Amino acid sequence: MSDATKQNTRFFLTLFALFLIVFIWSAIHPHDRLTWLLEVLPTLIALPILAFTYKNFPLTSLLYLLILVHAIILLIGGHYTYAEVPLFNWLRDTFDLSRNYYDRLGHFTQGFIPAMIAREILLRKKVVKQGAWLFFIVCCICLSISACYEFIEWWVAVAAGGTAEAFLGTQGDVWDTQWDMFTALIGAFCAQIFLKRRHNQQLTKLERKV
């Protein structure tokens, strides 16, 4: 095993250890066990996929780090519910805001991180070249993901009735669904604008290795 491979493996294992620590904390006495399960389920789906593809289709270190950040945001939201995260309750009360905005952060990252995942896969599989079409297609993918997540929230609400309020996290906003998707779109825009250069550098290095 080369030094570069060892370094990459240590990096991946470090991220996994951080995820495991936060996951265990999140699972201890969450606000609502069903809501917790619904919120953290994406991390439980993504983890085996990342482990399975690590050898044959490793991602850039930037992407692994971003996925960890997204997972931690989901785990925190699952533990407290998105409407009751203490820091954002403090921000709401201190600055006289209309709501706890942690769910907006969650939906921003729902566009931000998937945008980089889609960008990496599209470029490495040579589906589309860099340029305006790549930017547009990535935004469309992120909007589709956000819309599908809203479908899931709708179906859960119908199935669970009033018990799904913590999962929905609308906080009385009739436009919450639209805000969620718009915030995800903004996240997709920001990711591609601000991380493009760094991502391209890591993609170049990764292509040389594989």
N, C-alpha and C positions, 0 to 999 in steps of 0.2 A: 504493500500500500504506500503510495507516494505521500510526501509531506502535505501537498495540497489537498489530497483526499482525506487525510487524517484531520486536517484543519477544518474542512467542510463538515466532516462527521461530528467533530466536537461542537461546532457551531450549531448544527441541527439538534444534537442532544441537549445542548444548553437551552435552546428555545423550548424543547419538549419538557425539560425539567421546570422551566418557568411556567409553562402552561399547566403542568400537573399541580404545581403549588397553588396557583390561582384557582384551578378547578376544584381541588379539595376544599379550599376556603369557601368557594361559592356553594358547594354542596352541603356545608354545615349550617343547619337551621336557616334555610332560605325563607323569605317572606311568605311564599306560597309554593309548595312542592310541584304542583302541576304547571304553574307558570314557569318555574325554574326549568323544568324538563323541556317545555316548549321553546324557551329562549336559548338553551344551551345545546339543543339537538343538532343545529348546524355544525357545531364544533366536533361533536361525536361522529358525524358523517364525514367531515373533512379529514379528521386525523388519520384514519386507516387509508384513505385515498392518497394522502401525502406520503405516508410510510410506504405504501405499495409502489408508488411511482418514483420514489427517491433515487433508486438505482438506475432505472432506464430513462427517466425523464426528469432529472433534477431541475429545480427552479433556481432562479437567481437568489442570492442571499437577501437582497432587498425585498423580494416578494415573500420569502419565508418570514422575515421580520414583520412585514405589514400584515400577514395572515395572523401572526401571534397577537399583534395589537388589536386586530378585529376580534379575535377570540376572547381576549381579555375584556373588551367592551361588552361582548355578549354575556360573559360570565358575571360581570358586575351587574349588568341589567337584570340577569336572571336571579341573582341573589336578592337584590332589593326590590325588584320590578322597576321598569324604566321611569315610572312617575314618582318614585320615592328614593332615588339615589341621594344620600345625605348632602354631598358637596353641592349638587345642583339645587337641592332644596334651600341650602344656605344662599346660593347665588340668587335664587328666586326671591327670597325674603329680604336679602340685603339690598338688592337693586330694584325691588318692587316689580318684578317681572310677572307676566300673566300666567306662567306655568313652569314646571320643571322641564328644562330643555335637554335632558340627557337623551331622550328618544330622538331628538333632532341630530344629536351627535351620532347616535347609532345608525340613523338612516343616511347621514353624510358618509360614514365609513362604508355603508352598504353600497354606495356608488364608488367611493374612492378606491377601496381594495379590489373589488371585482373588476374595476376598470384596468388595473395593472395586471391582473390575472389574464383577462381577455386579451390585452395588448401583447403580453408575452406569448401566449399560445398562438395567436394569429400571426405574429411575426416569425416565430420559430417553425411553425408548420407551413410558412410561406403561403398563407391564405390570402393575404393582402399586403402590399408594400406600405412603407411609411408615407404619410401624407394625409390629406384631408379625408380621404375615404376611410383610412384606419381610425382617425379621430371620430368620425361620424358613426361607424359601425360599433366601436367600443361604447359610445354613448347609448346607442340603441340597445345593445346587450344589457347594459346596466339598468336602463329603464325597464326592460323586459323582466329582469330579475326582481326589481323593486315591485313591479305590478303583480308578478306571481306571488311575492311575499304578501302583498295586500289581499290576494285571493285566499291564501292560506289563513290569514287573520280572519277574514270574513267567514270561511267555512268553520273555523274553530269557534267563532262567536255563535254561529247558528247551532252548532252541535252542543256547546257547553252552556249557552244561555248567559245569564248574568255572571256566572263564574269566570267568564273570559275577559272581564273588564280590565284586570291587571295586565293581561297579555296584550290587549288592544292599546292601552295607554293613551286613549284619545284625549283625556282630561277635559272633556266637554267641548272640544273644538270640532265643529261640523265639517271643517275643511282639513281635518288631520290627514286623511288618506292622500289628498292632493299635495299637501305640504311634504309628506313623507317622500313621495315620488320626486317632487321638485328638488328636495334636499339631496336625494341620491344623485340626481342629474348634475347638480352643482359639484358634488363630490367627484363624479366622473370627469367633469371639466377640469377641476383643480389637479387631480392626479396626473392627467396627461400633460397639463401645462407645466407643472412645477417639478415633476419627477422624470420627464422625458429624457433629459440629458443623462442623468444618473442611471436610469434604466438601460439606455442604449449602451453605456459603457460596460455595464455588467453583462448585458447580452453578448457583447463582443468577446469578453473574456470567457464566458461560458461556451460560446461556439468554438473557441480555440481548444478548450478542454475536451469537448465531446466530439 
